[in-house]
């Protein structure tokens, strides 16, 4: 098993980041399933587009 990571903003190092994606309806499971993930990332702390950095997550 690989070590867990957390995604952070390259500018302010906030964890409040999101990525643009598409979800598709799965008839069999009756849920939305992530279908496509895009490069666009946004930081809700800086309120601007950002580049994401994967940093090792601390274990509880």
Backbone bond lengths (Angstrom), bond angles and torsions (degrees), N, CA, C in turn:
res aa  C-N    CA-C-N  psi(-1)  N-CA   C-N-CA  omega(-1)  CA-C   N-CA-C  phi
1 X - - - 1.441 - - 1.529 108.90 -
2 X 1.318 117.52 135.74 1.455 120.94 -179.79 1.530 110.52 -80.61
3 X 1.308 114.96 158.33 1.462 120.87 -179.77 1.529 110.08 -69.74
4 X 1.338 118.43 141.00 1.465 120.79 178.99 1.528 110.78 -69.33
5 X 1.330 115.33 146.92 1.466 121.45 177.79 1.523 108.94 -125.88
6 X 1.316 115.30 163.55 1.452 122.32 173.65 1.524 107.02 -125.24
7 X 1.314 116.68 141.24 1.463 120.98 179.25 1.524 108.43 -93.98
8 X 1.346 115.80 131.81 1.461 121.01 -179.44 1.527 110.59 -131.22
9 X 1.325 115.35 162.15 1.465 122.63 177.19 1.522 109.64 -72.93
10 X 1.310 117.27 134.12 1.466 122.01 179.21 1.522 111.90 -67.98
11 X 1.336 117.96 -23.56 1.468 120.92 -178.18 1.518 113.63 -86.47
12 X 1.346 116.80 -51.82 1.470 119.34 -173.75 1.532 113.57 -113.77
13 X 1.327 117.46 -3.47 1.464 124.82 179.95 1.527 114.11 65.02
14 X 1.320 116.53 21.31 1.468 121.14 176.25 1.524 110.14 -73.95
15 X 1.323 115.97 150.47 1.458 122.26 174.91 1.529 111.45 -88.51
16 X 1.321 117.78 -4.59 1.463 122.94 -177.03 1.534 110.72 -82.45
17 X 1.317 116.25 64.84 1.462 121.84 -176.72 1.527 110.51 -120.91
18 X 1.335 115.22 153.61 1.462 121.94 176.73 1.515 109.39 -138.03
19 X 1.349 115.81 162.51 1.465 122.42 175.60 1.512 108.28 -123.57
20 X 1.313 115.82 150.59 1.453 120.96 176.03 1.526 108.73 -78.98
21 X 1.334 116.14 137.39 1.466 120.52 -177.00 1.525 110.64 -154.80
22 X 1.331 115.50 164.40 1.461 122.72 171.98 1.510 108.12 -113.37
23 X 1.313 115.39 142.79 1.463 120.87 173.39 1.527 107.96 -119.52
24 X 1.317 116.50 145.70 1.469 122.09 179.26 1.520 108.83 -119.83
25 X 1.323 116.22 144.33 1.462 121.55 179.23 1.521 109.51 -75.16
26 X 1.343 116.63 126.43 1.464 122.75 177.98 1.522 108.42 -101.17
27 X 1.313 116.50 111.41 1.464 121.58 -176.94 1.524 111.24 -62.73
28 X 1.321 117.68 -40.50 1.463 121.60 -176.42 1.528 112.56 -64.21
29 X 1.339 117.12 -43.18 1.470 120.01 -177.48 1.520 113.21 -95.92
30 X 1.352 115.99 -10.59 1.461 122.16 -178.39 1.529 112.43 57.58
31 X 1.337 115.15 41.41 1.459 121.85 177.91 1.526 110.11 -140.48
32 X 1.323 115.17 163.27 1.453 120.77 172.12 1.518 108.29 -81.02
33 X 1.328 116.93 133.59 1.462 123.03 -178.45 1.524 108.26 -121.05
34 X 1.333 116.03 132.36 1.456 120.34 178.60 1.519 108.96 -59.83
35 X 1.331 116.02 125.30 1.456 121.46 -173.44 1.528 111.98 -110.88
36 X 1.322 117.28 -35.18 1.467 121.38 -176.58 1.525 108.47 -151.09
37 X 1.318 117.05 135.76 1.457 122.99 178.61 1.520 107.86 -118.05
38 X 1.336 116.65 129.82 1.461 121.46 -176.08 1.523 111.50 -105.24
39 X 1.325 116.91 167.63 1.462 122.83 -176.74 1.526 113.34 -73.11
40 X 1.341 118.10 -23.23 1.459 121.19 -175.61 1.528 110.87 -62.99
41 X 1.330 116.90 122.37 1.461 122.86 177.18 1.526 108.37 -123.38
42 X 1.332 115.82 146.28 1.459 121.24 -177.42 1.519 109.20 -132.58
43 X 1.348 115.81 138.05 1.462 121.23 176.35 1.524 108.32 -102.26
44 X 1.327 116.52 124.15 1.465 121.57 -179.36 1.531 111.40 -85.26
45 X 1.316 117.62 -3.28 1.465 122.41 173.27 1.532 109.43 -89.79
46 X 1.331 116.72 -49.22 1.476 122.49 178.52 1.532 111.99 -78.70
47 X 1.320 116.05 -22.57 1.468 123.35 -175.22 1.527 111.50 61.77
48 X 1.348 114.97 47.17 1.470 119.43 177.48 1.524 110.18 -158.45
49 X 1.343 114.03 168.83 1.456 120.66 175.61 1.523 108.91 -63.84
50 X 1.327 115.71 147.56 1.456 119.14 -177.97 1.519 111.14 -146.65
51 X 1.308 115.42 175.29 1.459 123.92 170.80 1.517 105.65 -108.46
52 X 1.331 117.33 136.70 1.446 120.55 -177.86 1.528 111.14 -93.44
53 X 1.314 115.31 145.35 1.456 122.66 177.52 1.537 107.16 -121.86
54 X 1.328 116.57 133.75 1.465 121.29 175.20 1.517 107.56 -90.64
55 X 1.329 115.57 123.82 1.463 121.67 179.37 1.524 108.50 -122.46
56 X 1.324 119.30 142.25 1.463 120.03 178.32 1.535 110.53 -55.51
57 X 1.326 115.88 134.76 1.467 121.57 178.30 1.517 109.53 -85.40
58 X 1.314 115.46 144.56 1.457 120.23 176.77 1.522 109.16 -75.93
59 X 1.286 116.37 139.36 1.470 120.95 177.65 1.523 109.26 -82.40
60 X 1.341 117.01 143.01 1.478 120.16 -179.66 1.514 112.79 -65.45
